[in-house]
Amino acid sequence: MAPERTPFDQGRRAQIVFATKPTDFTKGLRTSILWQLIRFAVINLKMIRIIRKSHH
Protein backbone atom coordinates (compact mmCIF):
# COMPACT_ATOMS: atom_id res chain seq x y z
CA MET A 1 0.00 0.00 0.00
CA ALA A 2 1.61 3.27 -1.14
CA PRO A 3 1.30 6.39 1.01
CA GLU A 4 -0.88 9.21 -0.28
CA ARG A 5 0.90 12.03 -2.06
CA THR A 6 0.31 15.49 -0.71
CA PRO A 7 0.44 18.70 -2.77
CA PHE A 8 3.72 19.41 -0.98
CA ASP A 9 5.24 16.19 -2.33
CA GLN A 10 4.11 17.04 -5.85
CA GLY A 11 5.60 20.54 -5.58
CA ARG A 12 8.94 19.16 -4.42
CA ARG A 13 8.97 16.71 -7.30
CA ALA A 14 8.39 19.57 -9.76
CA GLN A 15 11.25 21.53 -8.19
CA ILE A 16 13.58 18.57 -8.57
CA VAL A 17 12.60 18.03 -12.20
CA PHE A 18 13.20 21.67 -13.16
CA ALA A 19 16.35 22.18 -11.11
CA THR A 20 19.20 23.53 -13.22
CA LYS A 21 22.47 21.66 -13.37
CA PRO A 22 25.65 23.66 -12.86
CA THR A 23 27.90 23.98 -15.88
CA ASP A 24 31.44 22.61 -15.88
CA PHE A 25 32.71 26.18 -15.43
CA THR A 26 30.50 26.69 -12.35
CA LYS A 27 31.61 23.37 -10.87
CA GLY A 28 35.21 24.39 -11.48
CA LEU A 29 34.75 27.68 -9.63
CA ARG A 30 33.06 25.94 -6.71
CA THR A 31 35.93 23.50 -6.29
CA SER A 32 38.83 25.87 -7.05
CA ILE A 33 40.85 26.74 -3.97
CA LEU A 34 42.38 29.76 -5.71
CA TRP A 35 38.96 31.21 -6.63
CA GLN A 36 37.68 30.62 -3.09
CA LEU A 37 40.69 32.48 -1.65
CA ILE A 38 40.08 35.40 -4.00
CA ARG A 39 36.39 35.59 -3.04
CA PHE A 40 37.32 35.32 0.65
CA ALA A 41 39.72 38.25 0.31
CA VAL A 42 37.17 40.39 -1.57
CA ILE A 43 34.45 39.75 1.01
CA ASN A 44 36.86 40.52 3.87
CA LEU A 45 37.93 43.79 2.22
CA LYS A 46 34.27 44.78 1.85
CA MET A 47 33.66 44.04 5.53
CA ILE A 48 36.72 46.03 6.59
CA ARG A 49 35.53 49.00 4.54
CA ILE A 50 32.05 48.86 6.11
CA ILE A 51 33.47 48.54 9.64
CA ARG A 52 35.84 51.48 9.10
CA LYS A 53 32.94 53.65 7.92
CA SER A 54 30.91 52.79 11.00
CA HIS A 55 33.70 53.78 13.39
CA HIS A 56 33.98 57.35 12.08
One Martini backbone bead per residue (centre of mass of N, CA, C, O) as a GRO file, in nm:
protein
   56
    1MET     BB    1   0.092   0.040   0.027
    2ALA     BB    2   0.071   0.360  -0.068
    3PRO     BB    3   0.126   0.666  -0.002
    4GLU     BB    4   0.003   0.963   0.006
    5ARG     BB    5  -0.005   1.246  -0.187
    6THR     BB    6   0.094   1.561  -0.158
    7PRO     BB    7   0.129   1.876  -0.269
    8PHE     BB    8   0.415   1.896  -0.159
    9ASP     BB    9   0.536   1.656  -0.311
   10GLN     BB   10   0.473   1.764  -0.596
   11GLY     BB   11   0.641   2.024  -0.571
   12ARG     BB   12   0.914   1.890  -0.523
   13ARG     BB   13   0.924   1.734  -0.784
   14ALA     BB   14   0.922   1.984  -0.969
   15GLN     BB   15   1.185   2.106  -0.862
   16ILE     BB   16   1.368   1.871  -0.944
   17VAL     BB   17   1.311   1.867  -1.249
   18PHE     BB   18   1.384   2.203  -1.277
   19ALA     BB   19   1.665   2.180  -1.205
   20THR     BB   20   1.967   2.311  -1.236
   21LYS     BB   21   2.272   2.257  -1.385
   22PRO     BB   22   2.586   2.285  -1.351
   23THR     BB   23   2.847   2.383  -1.496
   24ASP     BB   24   3.173   2.329  -1.541
   25PHE     BB   25   3.257   2.612  -1.455
   26THR     BB   26   3.104   2.621  -1.186
   27LYS     BB   27   3.238   2.372  -1.063
   28GLY     BB   28   3.523   2.487  -1.076
   29LEU     BB   29   3.476   2.729  -0.886
   30ARG     BB   30   3.375   2.560  -0.635
   31THR     BB   31   3.668   2.384  -0.633
   32SER     BB   32   3.851   2.636  -0.621
   33ILE     BB   33   4.087   2.759  -0.419
   34LEU     BB   34   4.167   3.024  -0.550
   35TRP     BB   35   3.881   3.144  -0.581
   36GLN     BB   36   3.810   3.132  -0.278
   37LEU     BB   37   4.036   3.325  -0.186
   38ILE     BB   38   3.944   3.568  -0.346
   39ARG     BB   39   3.658   3.593  -0.226
   40PHE     BB   40   3.748   3.619   0.066
   41ALA     BB   41   3.906   3.882   0.029
   42VAL     BB   42   3.676   4.058  -0.081
   43ILE     BB   43   3.484   4.029   0.158
   44ASN     BB   44   3.681   4.138   0.374
   45LEU     BB   45   3.720   4.419   0.247
   46LYS     BB   46   3.425   4.502   0.270
   47MET     BB   47   3.405   4.477   0.577
   48ILE     BB   48   3.626   4.677   0.650
   49ARG     BB   49   3.495   4.922   0.515
   50ILE     BB   50   3.235   4.921   0.686
   51ILE     BB   51   3.368   4.939   0.967
   52ARG     BB   52   3.518   5.204   0.923
   53LYS     BB   53   3.264   5.378   0.871
   54SER     BB   54   3.132   5.319   1.161
   55HIS     BB   55   3.385   5.459   1.332
   56HIS     BB   56   3.330   5.779   1.217
   0.00000   0.00000   0.00000
